[in-house]
Amino acid sequence: MAKSKNSDTSRKPIADNRKARYNYEILDTTEAGIVLQGTEVKALRNGEANIAESYVSEEDGEIWLINSYIPEYTEANRFNHDTRRRRKLLLHKREMAKMAQAADREGMTLVPLKLYFNDRGRAKLQVAIARGKKVHDKRETEKKRDWGREKARLMRERG
């Protein structure tokens, strides 16, 4: 039987930035390719990357992922990569212009959300155009999440 296109294993995140959805109001998302060195791909397949402290920046007409952590691949010995190097993101010119313009607007930022392999086995990064949340917005989000959990618990008990 052929593997379905929307299988969960192909879109399983390697690294997820869960804090971003709490700290930012996500306005728009884009899928970007990422330029990797040879050992970085093998290290990503081990699934130990981290994008929680990383950010996306526009410099000289290019979009870069900065401060992301991809651990060294232990079997690569001296040919290993730098774990926190800057990585170039691959986007169409129109998408780059849209993201750069959004980042220049007041209060907007580019945030990495998720790092994963697509159906073809290529590493992709989901990048969001986001606006920082205020403290009261964070509290409101937390209240909604807690109420959803409480409601689900009550439905399970009674129903």
ROSE-4610 file (N, C-alpha, C; in Angstrom, 1 decimal, always signed):
// ROSE-4610
residu = [M/M/M/A/A/A/K/K/K/S/S/S/K/K/K/N/N/N/S/S/S/D/D/D/T/T/T/S/S/S/R/R/R/K/K/K/P/P/P/I/I/I/A/A/A/D/D/D/N/N/N/R/R/R/K/K/K/A/A/A/R/R/R/Y/Y/Y/N/N/N/Y/Y/Y/E/E/E/I/I/I/L/L/L/D/D/D/T/T/T/T/T/T/E/E/E/A/A/A/G/G/G/I/I/I/V/V/V/L/L/L/Q/Q/Q/G/G/G/T/T/T/E/E/E/V/V/V/K/K/K/A/A/A/L/L/L/R/R/R/N/N/N/G/G/G/E/E/E/A/A/A/N/N/N/I/I/I/A/A/A/E/E/E/S/S/S/Y/Y/Y/V/V/V/S/S/S/E/E/E/E/E/E/D/D/D/G/G/G/E/E/E/I/I/I/W/W/W/L/L/L/I/I/I/N/N/N/S/S/S/Y/Y/Y/I/I/I/P/P/P/E/E/E/Y/Y/Y/T/T/T/E/E/E/A/A/A/N/N/N/R/R/R/F/F/F/N/N/N/H/H/H/D/D/D/T/T/T/R/R/R/R/R/R/R/R/R/R/R/R/K/K/K/L/L/L/L/L/L/L/L/L/H/H/H/K/K/K/R/R/R/E/E/E/M/M/M/A/A/A/K/K/K/M/M/M/A/A/A/Q/Q/Q/A/A/A/A/A/A/D/D/D/R/R/R/E/E/E/G/G/G/M/M/M/T/T/T/L/L/L/V/V/V/P/P/P/L/L/L/K/K/K/L/L/L/Y/Y/Y/F/F/F/N/N/N/D/D/D/R/R/R/G/G/G/R/R/R/A/A/A/K/K/K/L/L/L/Q/Q/Q/V/V/V/A/A/A/I/I/I/A/A/A/R/R/R/G/G/G/K/K/K/K/K/K/V/V/V/H/H/H/D/D/D/K/K/K/R/R/R/E/E/E/T/T/T/E/E/E/K/K/K/K/K/K/R/R/R/D/D/D/W/W/W/G/G/G/R/R/R/E/E/E/K/K/K/A/A/A/R/R/R/L/L/L/M/M/M/R/R/R/E/E/E/R/R/R/G/G/G]
num = [1/1/1/2/2/2/3/3/3/4/4/4/5/5/5/6/6/6/7/7/7/8/8/8/9/9/9/10/10/10/11/11/11/12/12/12/13/13/13/14/14/14/15/15/15/16/16/16/17/17/17/18/18/18/19/19/19/20/20/20/21/21/21/22/22/22/23/23/23/24/24/24/25/25/25/26/26/26/27/27/27/28/28/28/29/29/29/30/30/30/31/31/31/32/32/32/33/33/33/34/34/34/35/35/35/36/36/36/37/37/37/38/38/38/39/39/39/40/40/40/41/41/41/42/42/42/43/43/43/44/44/44/45/45/45/46/46/46/47/47/47/48/48/48/49/49/49/50/50/50/51/51/51/52/52/52/53/53/53/54/54/54/55/55/55/56/56/56/57/57/57/58/58/58/59/59/59/60/60/60/61/61/61/62/62/62/63/63/63/64/64/64/65/65/65/66/66/66/67/67/67/68/68/68/69/69/69/70/70/70/71/71/71/72/72/72/73/73/73/74/74/74/75/75/75/76/76/76/77/77/77/78/78/78/79/79/79/80/80/80/81/81/81/82/82/82/83/83/83/84/84/84/85/85/85/86/86/86/87/87/87/88/88/88/89/89/89/90/90/90/91/91/91/92/92/92/93/93/93/94/94/94/95/95/95/96/96/96/97/97/97/98/98/98/99/99/99/100/100/100/101/101/101/102/102/102/103/103/103/104/104/104/105/105/105/106/106/106/107/107/107/108/108/108/109/109/109/110/110/110/111/111/111/112/112/112/113/113/113/114/114/114/115/115/115/116/116/116/117/117/117/118/118/118/119/119/119/120/120/120/121/121/121/122/122/122/123/123/123/124/124/124/125/125/125/126/126/126/127/127/127/128/128/128/129/129/129/130/130/130/131/131/131/132/132/132/133/133/133/134/134/134/135/135/135/136/136/136/137/137/137/138/138/138/139/139/139/140/140/140/141/141/141/142/142/142/143/143/143/144/144/144/145/145/145/146/146/146/147/147/147/148/148/148/149/149/149/150/150/150/151/151/151/152/152/152/153/153/153/154/154/154/155/155/155/156/156/156/157/157/157/158/158/158/159/159/159]
x = [+0.8/+0.0/+0.9/+0.5/+1.3/+1.1/+2.2/+2.1/+1.3/+0.4/-0.4/+0.4/+0.0/+0.7/+0.7/-0.4/-0.6/-0.3/+0.7/+1.0/+1.6/+1.4/+2.0/+3.5/+4.1/+5.5/+6.3/+5.8/+6.5/+6.5/+5.5/+5.4/+5.7/+6.3/+6.6/+7.7/+7.4/+8.4/+9.7/+10.8/+12.1/+12.3/+12.0/+12.0/+10.8/+10.3/+9.1/+9.3/+8.9/+9.1/+7.7/+7.5/+6.2/+6.0/+7.1/+7.0/+6.5/+6.8/+6.4/+4.9/+4.1/+2.7/+2.2/+2.9/+2.5/+2.9/+4.1/+4.7/+4.3/+3.8/+3.5/+2.1/+1.5/+0.2/+0.6/+0.4/+0.8/-0.2/+0.4/-0.5/-0.4/+0.7/+0.9/+2.1/+2.0/+3.1/+3.5/+4.8/+5.4/+6.3/+6.4/+7.3/+8.6/+9.8/+11.0/+12.0/+12.7/+13.8/+14.9/+15.9/+17.0/+18.3/+19.3/+20.6/+21.4/+21.6/+22.3/+23.6/+24.6/+25.8/+25.5/+26.4/+26.1/+25.8/+26.6/+26.4/+25.2/+24.7/+23.6/+22.3/+22.2/+21.0/+21.0/+22.1/+22.1/+21.8/+22.3/+22.1/+20.6/+19.9/+18.5/+17.7/+18.1/+17.4/+17.4/+18.4/+18.4/+17.4/+16.9/+15.8/+16.1/+17.3/+17.6/+17.9/+17.4/+17.6/+16.7/+17.1/+16.3/+16.3/+15.1/+14.9/+14.2/+14.1/+13.4/+14.1/+15.4/+16.1/+16.4/+16.1/+16.5/+15.5/+16.0/+15.1/+15.5/+14.6/+14.8/+15.1/+16.1/+16.5/+16.7/+16.4/+16.6/+17.8/+18.8/+20.1/+20.5/+20.7/+21.2/+20.3/+19.0/+18.1/+18.0/+18.5/+18.4/+17.8/+17.2/+16.6/+17.4/+17.8/+18.7/+18.0/+18.3/+17.9/+19.2/+19.0/+20.2/+20.0/+21.0/+21.1/+20.3/+20.0/+19.4/+20.4/+20.0/+21.0/+20.7/+21.7/+21.7/+22.9/+22.8/+23.9/+24.9/+26.1/+27.1/+26.7/+27.0/+26.8/+28.0/+27.9/+29.1/+29.9/+29.3/+30.1/+30.9/+30.8/+31.4/+32.8/+33.3/+34.6/+35.0/+36.0/+36.6/+35.8/+34.9/+34.1/+32.8/+32.7/+31.4/+31.2/+29.9/+29.5/+29.5/+29.4/+29.3/+27.8/+27.6/+26.3/+25.3/+25.9/+25.0/+25.3/+25.7/+26.0/+24.7/+24.9/+23.8/+23.4/+22.1/+21.7/+20.8/+21.0/+20.3/+19.0/+17.9/+16.6/+16.3/+15.7/+15.4/+13.9/+13.7/+12.4/+12.4/+11.2/+11.1/+11.3/+11.7/+11.9/+10.7/+9.6/+8.3/+8.1/+8.3/+8.1/+9.1/+10.4/+11.4/+11.0/+10.5/+10.1/+9.0/+8.0/+6.9/+7.3/+8.2/+8.7/+9.5/+10.4/+11.2/+10.3/+9.3/+8.4/+7.6/+7.2/+6.5/+7.4/+8.6/+9.6/+9.9/+9.8/+10.1/+8.9/+7.7/+6.6/+6.7/+6.1/+6.2/+5.6/+6.3/+5.8/+5.8/+6.2/+6.2/+7.6/+7.6/+8.9/+8.7/+9.8/+9.8/+10.2/+9.4/+9.6/+9.6/+10.6/+10.6/+9.7/+8.8/+7.8/+8.1/+8.5/+8.6/+9.7/+10.5/+11.5/+11.1/+11.0/+10.5/+11.0/+10.9/+11.2/+9.9/+9.8/+8.6/+8.5/+7.5/+7.2/+8.4/+9.2/+10.3/+11.6/+11.5/+12.7/+13.6/+13.1/+13.8/+13.5/+14.5/+14.3/+13.6/+12.6/+11.8/+11.6/+11.5/+11.3/+10.0/+9.1/+7.9/+8.2/+8.1/+8.4/+7.1/+6.9/+5.7/+6.0/+5.1/+5.1/+4.2/+4.8/+4.1/+4.2/+3.3/+3.3/+3.4/+4.2/+4.4/+3.2/+2.8/+1.7/+2.0/+1.0/+1.1/+0.8/+1.1/+0.9/-0.6/-1.5/-2.9/-3.4/-2.8/-3.1/-2.6/-1.5/-0.9/-1.9/-2.3/-3.2/-4.5/-5.0/-6.3/-6.1/-5.0/-4.7/-4.6/-4.0/-3.9/-5.2/-6.1/-7.5/-8.3/-8.2/-8.9/-8.4/-7.1/-6.5/-7.0/-6.9/-7.4/-8.8/-9.7/-11.1/-11.3/-10.6/-10.8/-10.4/-9.4/-9.0/-10.1/-10.5/-11.6/-12.8/-13.2/-14.4/-14.3/-13.1/-12.9/-13.0/-12.4/-12.4/-13.8/-14.6/-16.0/-16.9/-16.6/-17.3/-17.0/-15.7/-15.3/-16.0/-16.1/-16.6/-18.1/-18.8/-20.3/-20.8/-19.9/-20.5/-20.3]
y = [-1.2/+0.0/+1.2/+2.2/+3.4/+4.3/+5.0/+5.9/+7.2/+7.6/+8.8/+10.0/+11.1/+12.3/+13.1/+12.9/+13.7/+12.8/+12.0/+11.1/+11.9/+11.5/+12.3/+12.2/+11.1/+10.9/+11.9/+12.3/+13.2/+14.6/+15.0/+16.4/+16.4/+15.4/+15.3/+16.4/+17.3/+18.4/+17.9/+18.4/+18.1/+19.0/+20.3/+21.2/+22.1/+22.4/+23.2/+24.4/+25.6/+26.8/+27.0/+26.4/+26.5/+27.8/+28.4/+29.7/+30.8/+30.7/+31.7/+31.9/+30.9/+31.0/+31.7/+31.6/+32.2/+33.7/+34.0/+35.3/+36.2/+35.6/+36.4/+36.1/+37.1/+36.9/+36.6/+35.4/+35.0/+35.6/+36.3/+37.0/+36.2/+35.7/+35.0/+34.0/+32.9/+31.9/+31.6/+31.3/+30.9/+29.7/+28.9/+27.7/+28.1/+28.0/+28.4/+27.2/+27.0/+26.1/+26.6/+25.7/+26.1/+25.5/+26.3/+25.9/+25.2/+23.9/+23.1/+22.5/+22.2/+21.5/+20.0/+19.2/+17.7/+17.1/+17.4/+16.7/+17.3/+18.5/+19.0/+18.2/+17.7/+16.9/+15.7/+15.0/+13.8/+14.1/+15.2/+15.5/+15.9/+16.5/+16.8/+15.5/+14.5/+13.2/+12.5/+12.9/+12.3/+13.1/+14.2/+14.9/+15.6/+16.2/+16.9/+18.4/+19.0/+20.4/+21.3/+22.6/+23.5/+24.9/+25.4/+26.7/+27.7/+27.3/+28.1/+29.5/+29.6/+30.8/+31.5/+31.0/+31.5/+32.6/+33.4/+34.4/+34.5/+35.2/+35.3/+36.8/+37.1/+38.5/+38.7/+39.9/+40.3/+41.1/+40.7/+41.4/+41.4/+42.5/+42.6/+41.9/+42.0/+41.4/+39.9/+39.3/+37.9/+37.6/+36.5/+36.2/+35.1/+35.3/+34.4/+33.9/+32.6/+32.0/+32.1/+32.8/+33.1/+32.4/+31.9/+31.3/+30.0/+29.3/+28.0/+26.9/+25.9/+24.9/+23.6/+23.1/+21.8/+21.1/+20.0/+19.4/+18.8/+18.6/+17.9/+16.5/+16.0/+14.6/+13.8/+13.0/+12.3/+11.5/+10.9/+10.0/+10.8/+12.1/+12.9/+13.4/+13.2/+13.6/+15.0/+15.2/+16.5/+17.3/+16.7/+17.4/+17.9/+18.1/+18.5/+20.0/+20.4/+21.8/+22.6/+23.9/+24.7/+24.7/+24.4/+24.1/+25.3/+26.5/+27.7/+28.7/+28.2/+29.1/+29.7/+30.8/+31.4/+30.6/+30.4/+29.6/+30.4/+30.4/+31.1/+30.4/+31.2/+30.7/+30.9/+29.9/+30.0/+30.3/+31.5/+32.0/+32.6/+32.8/+33.5/+35.0/+35.8/+37.2/+37.9/+37.6/+38.2/+37.9/+36.7/+36.3/+37.1/+37.1/+37.9/+39.3/+39.9/+41.4/+41.5/+40.6/+40.7/+40.6/+39.7/+39.5/+40.6/+41.2/+42.3/+43.5/+43.7/+44.9/+44.7/+43.5/+43.3/+43.5/+43.1/+43.3/+44.7/+45.5/+47.0/+47.7/+47.2/+47.8/+47.8/+48.7/+48.9/+47.7/+47.1/+46.0/+44.6/+44.5/+43.2/+42.6/+41.2/+40.5/+39.2/+38.6/+37.3/+36.2/+35.2/+34.2/+32.8/+32.0/+30.6/+29.8/+29.0/+28.3/+26.8/+26.2/+24.7/+24.4/+23.4/+22.8/+21.4/+21.0/+19.7/+19.2/+18.0/+17.5/+17.3/+17.8/+17.7/+16.3/+16.1/+14.8/+14.3/+15.3/+14.9/+14.8/+14.9/+14.7/+16.0/+17.1/+18.4/+19.1/+19.6/+20.3/+21.7/+21.9/+23.2/+23.9/+25.2/+26.0/+26.8/+26.7/+27.5/+28.8/+29.9/+31.2/+32.0/+32.8/+33.5/+35.0/+35.8/+37.3/+37.5/+38.0/+38.1/+39.5/+39.7/+40.9/+40.5/+41.1/+40.7/+41.0/+40.0/+40.1/+41.0/+41.7/+42.4/+41.4/+41.7/+40.8/+40.4/+41.4/+41.1/+40.1/+40.2/+39.2/+37.8/+37.7/+36.4/+35.8/+36.6/+36.1/+35.6/+36.4/+36.0/+34.7/+34.5/+33.2/+32.1/+32.3/+31.3/+30.9/+31.9/+31.7/+30.8/+31.1/+30.4/+28.9/+28.7/+27.4/+26.6/+27.2/+26.6/+26.2/+27.1/+26.8/+25.7/+25.6/+24.5/+23.2/+23.2/+21.9/+21.6/+22.6/+22.3/+21.8/+22.4/+22.0/+20.5/+20.2/+18.8/+17.8/+18.2/+17.3/+17.1/+18.2/+18.1/+17.2/+17.3/+16.5/+15.0/+14.8/+13.4/+12.8/+13.6/+13.1/+12.8/+13.7/+13.6/+12.9/+12.8/+12.4/+11.4]
z = [+0.0/+0.0/+0.0/-0.8/-0.9/+0.3/+0.6/+1.8/+1.4/+2.3/+2.0/+2.1/+1.3/+1.3/+2.7/+3.4/+4.6/+5.8/+5.7/+6.9/+8.0/+9.2/+10.4/+10.5/+10.0/+10.1/+9.3/+8.1/+7.2/+7.8/+8.5/+9.1/+10.6/+11.1/+12.5/+12.8/+13.7/+14.0/+14.6/+14.1/+14.6/+15.9/+15.7/+16.8/+16.7/+17.9/+17.9/+18.9/+18.5/+19.3/+20.0/+21.1/+21.8/+22.5/+22.9/+23.6/+22.6/+21.3/+20.4/+20.4/+20.4/+20.4/+21.7/+22.8/+24.0/+24.0/+23.5/+23.6/+22.4/+21.3/+20.1/+19.6/+19.0/+18.2/+16.8/+16.3/+15.0/+14.0/+13.0/+12.0/+10.7/+10.3/+9.0/+9.1/+8.4/+8.4/+7.0/+6.9/+5.6/+5.8/+4.8/+4.9/+4.1/+4.7/+4.1/+4.1/+3.1/+3.0/+3.9/+4.2/+5.0/+4.5/+4.4/+3.8/+4.9/+4.7/+5.7/+5.2/+6.1/+5.7/+5.9/+5.3/+5.3/+6.7/+7.7/+9.0/+9.7/+9.3/+10.0/+9.7/+8.5/+8.1/+8.9/+9.0/+9.8/+11.3/+11.8/+13.2/+13.4/+12.4/+12.5/+12.5/+11.7/+11.7/+13.1/+13.9/+15.3/+16.1/+15.7/+16.3/+17.6/+17.7/+19.0/+18.8/+17.7/+17.5/+18.4/+18.5/+19.3/+18.6/+18.5/+17.9/+18.9/+20.1/+21.1/+21.4/+21.3/+21.6/+20.3/+19.1/+17.9/+17.4/+16.4/+15.8/+14.3/+13.5/+12.1/+11.8/+11.0/+10.7/+9.2/+8.8/+7.4/+7.3/+6.5/+6.3/+4.9/+4.3/+2.9/+1.9/+2.1/+1.2/+1.3/+2.4/+2.6/+4.0/+4.2/+5.5/+6.1/+7.4/+8.1/+9.4/+9.7/+11.0/+11.9/+13.0/+13.9/+15.3/+15.8/+17.1/+17.3/+16.2/+16.3/+16.7/+17.4/+17.9/+17.2/+16.4/+15.8/+16.4/+17.2/+17.8/+16.8/+17.3/+16.4/+16.2/+15.0/+14.6/+15.1/+16.0/+16.7/+15.8/+14.7/+13.8/+12.8/+12.8/+11.7/+12.1/+13.3/+13.8/+13.4/+12.7/+12.4/+11.3/+10.6/+9.6/+10.1/+11.4/+12.0/+11.7/+11.9/+11.7/+13.1/+13.0/+14.2/+14.6/+15.9/+16.4/+16.3/+16.5/+16.5/+15.4/+14.2/+13.1/+12.5/+11.8/+11.1/+9.9/+9.6/+8.5/+7.6/+6.3/+5.4/+5.1/+5.0/+4.7/+3.2/+2.6/+1.1/+0.9/+0.3/+0.0/-1.4/-2.0/-3.2/-2.9/-3.9/-3.7/-3.1/-3.7/-3.2/-1.7/-1.3/+0.1/+1.0/+0.5/+1.3/+1.4/+0.4/+0.4/+1.4/+1.4/+2.3/+3.7/+4.0/+5.4/+5.8/+5.0/+5.3/+5.6/+4.8/+5.0/+6.3/+6.6/+7.8/+9.1/+8.9/+10.1/+10.3/+9.3/+9.4/+10.1/+10.0/+10.6/+12.1/+12.7/+14.2/+14.9/+15.8/+16.7/+16.0/+14.8/+14.1/+14.2/+14.2/+14.2/+13.4/+13.0/+12.4/+13.4/+13.5/+14.6/+14.0/+14.2/+13.8/+14.7/+14.0/+14.8/+14.9/+13.7/+13.7/+12.6/+12.9/+12.0/+11.8/+10.5/+10.2/+8.8/+8.5/+7.1/+6.4/+5.1/+4.3/+3.7/+2.8/+2.2/+1.4/+0.8/+0.0/+0.7/+2.1/+2.9/+3.0/+2.6/+2.7/+4.1/+4.7/+5.9/+5.7/+6.4/+6.2/+7.6/+7.5/+8.7/+8.5/+9.5/+9.4/+10.2/+9.4/+9.9/+10.0/+11.1/+11.3/+11.4/+10.8/+11.0/+12.3/+13.3/+14.6/+15.2/+16.2/+17.0/+18.4/+19.2/+20.6/+21.4/+22.3/+23.2/+24.4/+24.9/+26.1/+27.3/+28.5/+29.6/+29.8/+29.6/+29.7/+28.6/+27.4/+26.4/+26.7/+27.3/+27.7/+28.8/+29.7/+30.8/+30.2/+29.2/+28.5/+27.8/+27.1/+26.4/+27.4/+28.6/+29.6/+30.2/+30.4/+30.9/+29.9/+28.6/+27.6/+27.6/+27.7/+27.6/+28.9/+30.0/+31.3/+31.2/+30.7/+30.6/+29.6/+28.6/+27.6/+28.3/+29.1/+29.8/+30.8/+31.5/+32.6/+31.9/+30.8/+30.1/+29.6/+29.0/+28.6/+29.7/+30.9/+32.0/+32.5/+32.6/+33.0/+32.0/+30.7/+29.7/+29.9/+30.2/+30.4/+31.6/+32.7/+33.9/+33.8/+33.1/+33.0/+31.8/+30.8/+29.7/+28.7]
